[in-house]
Structure formats: structure tokens, C-alpha cells
Amino acid sequence: MPISVKLDELLYQRRMTLTELAEKVDITLANLSILKTGKAKAMRFSTLEAICRELDCQPGDLLGYDAD
């Protein structure tokens, strides 16, 4: 898939676990794991906003586009 999710890197930089982020953005750990592994087909803007707020990042920091 040409869209990549860089959640692992952001969590590592902020010394936060996936479980902590799930609690802060009020999303299930299972759904956040699906997003982290790149298996998600869609994401609500409200979820993207909550993740960016908690990780203090921009959407472009979280998502990437790989043309290859």
C-alpha cells in the first residue's frame, strides 16, 4: 500500500506505548494496532486529530506516501 503509517516512530520518539495512546485518544487498542500495522483502510479525521493532538505532530508526520 502506498500510504504508510509512521506511528511506531512517533511513539518511540515520545516514549509512549500504544496502550497509553489508545487510552488518551479513546480508541480501542485493537483498532490502533490495525492502524499501526498499515492494515487500516480508512481513518476518521476526528481520530487523526486526536492522535496528532496527543503526539503533538502534524498529519504529515504520521502518514507518508510511497510512490513505489
Secondary structure in CASP SS format (residue, H / E / C, confidence):
PFRMAT SS
TARGET T0000
AUTHOR 0000-0000-0000
METHOD secondary structure of the structure
MODEL  1
M C 1.00
P C 1.00
I E 1.00
S E 1.00
V E 1.00
K C 1.00
L H 1.00
D H 1.00
E H 1.00
L H 1.00
L H 1.00
Y H 1.00
Q H 1.00
R C 1.00
R C 1.00
M C 1.00
T C 1.00
L H 1.00
T H 1.00
E H 1.00
L H 1.00
A H 1.00
E H 1.00
K H 1.00
V H 1.00
D C 1.00
I C 1.00
T C 1.00
L H 1.00
A H 1.00
N H 1.00
L H 1.00
S H 1.00
I H 1.00
L H 1.00
K H 1.00
T C 1.00
G C 1.00
K C 1.00
A C 1.00
K C 1.00
A C 1.00
M C 1.00
R C 1.00
F H 1.00
S H 1.00
T H 1.00
L H 1.00
E H 1.00
A H 1.00
I H 1.00
C H 1.00
R H 1.00
E H 1.00
L H 1.00
D C 1.00
C C 1.00
Q C 1.00
P H 1.00
G H 1.00
D H 1.00
L H 1.00
L E 1.00
G E 1.00
Y E 1.00
D C 1.00
A C 1.00
D C 1.00
END
